[in-house]
Structures are given as C-alpha cells and as structure tokens.
Amino acid sequence: MVSLAHPAQYFDRIQAACPATGVVSLDGDTHVMNASFNAALRGVGAICHAVDLILQAKDTNAFCATRPPGHHAEAETPMGFCLFGTAAIGAKYALKQAGINRVAVVDFDVHHGNGTQDLVWNDPEIILVTSQEMPLWPGTGDATERGAHENVINIPLSAGASGADLMDHYHQNALPALVAHAPDLLIISAGFDAHCADPLAGLAFTTADYTEITKMLCDFADQHCHGRVVSTLEGGYDLDALADSVAAHVSVLMEHSR
Ligand SMILES: [Zn+2]
C-alpha cells in the first residue's frame, strides 16, 4: 500500500532508519524508535482496511485512531512526526477499488497538509481541501497552491480564527468544489491542534466546533457520497482537548453511521 505514494527506496530508508534501541532524529521534529516503522505501517493498514470495510458495506464510516500522523510526509521526505502519507495512501488505495472513481480529502489540522498536497498534486481524481493557520510551520499552504488539475484548495486562516471562520470558508468555497467533484468517498485528515488549548498553534477552535465541522462534513457525505467517510487522526497536542475533540468527532460519525 505504501508504494501507492512513496518509492520503494523511501520505504526501505524509513525501515532502516528505525534503530534497534534508542531514538534517531530524521529531522528536528521527526524522531523514530524501533516500534515506529510498524506503528506507521499499521496506520496505513488501518485506513486501507477502513476503506475495505466501507466498500463491503460493513459500515458507512470509520475513524482510525493511529499514531504517528501522516499528512506532512512527502513522497521522499519524512516531516513533522509523519513517516507515510496515510490520508493520500487511503485515497489512492480507494481509487483502485471498484465503484470508487473520485475521492475527496478534507484536512482540518492546524498545520498545512503539505505531504498530502505533494502526494495528490497530480491526481485529478482526488480533490484536497486543507485549512491551516498561516503563517505557521511548515510555511506552505497559500491559496495560490492549486494542484496540477486545480484539485487542491488551500484555506489559510489567520491567528485567532474560529471554527465558525473555517465553516464560512467551507460554505463559500470548499463545499461547492466538493459537490462539483462528486466524490465516492470522503477522507478526513482529522487533526485537533486548531483547538484553543493547543500549545503548538494559535487558532481558537472549541470542542463544540469540531462537532459542528464534523456534522457539516458528514452531511456533505450523506448527500453526495453515500455517507462514506474514513477519518484518520493527525495532530493534537493538548491531551485533554485532544481527547474531548476526538470524542466529539467520533460521536458525530457514530450518529451518521448506518
Ligand atoms: Zn498539526
């Protein structure tokens, strides 16, 4: 599955980089230990398995509670705690399955989904909507970054922006584009570090905002892609806010589950 998004040499390099003992730093943020490789592979396996289960009509949606996150990993570069581009791999895997011709990825992590953007840039079947605080690490995500097929929508948010601000952007810009794309599946890169309590960023989302954002995305999925949603965990660094926000997110998914 990893080879859908990353060259074999990259896969081998990440495996070789994970030490038998101790910790190795791949960059200033991305540190790996012995278990890291299998943990990242299980994240990839989880999203692909979730796609399988949904296509087998076992359920209409799923949440993958995995670590490490994935949305910063580019084709040949680990970044920002991420080793493999989980959401992009899930989208590319889904496109290999019968009945899936187009996929939407929505990333509401506070940081730019630069890895997902890199991995889907040339894929007209995949539309990516990614919102991020700007300026903020990794520095990319300007609205002018549109993908090779205008299949990327970047929503930069100023420090202090609220969940309502993001939902305004969804209404004005993203949802019409998502409707036009007519996806057969929605993948959510669910990072919860836009929460006002998060120490790594400066947005002002509340736990209740994640309920409303998830409702909006599930309503879209109900109306336009048979309710099919696969959500995968990205960032979130205030553990209490993360726990509450994930619970809010999953509660809405469960309400929409059929
Ligand atoms: Zn993040």
Boltz pocket constraint, residues with backbone or C-beta under 6 A from the ligand:
constraints:
  - pocket:
      binder: B
      contacts: [[A, 109], [A, 110], [A, 111], [A, 191], [A, 193], [A, 234], [A, 235], [A, 236]]
      max_distance: 6.0
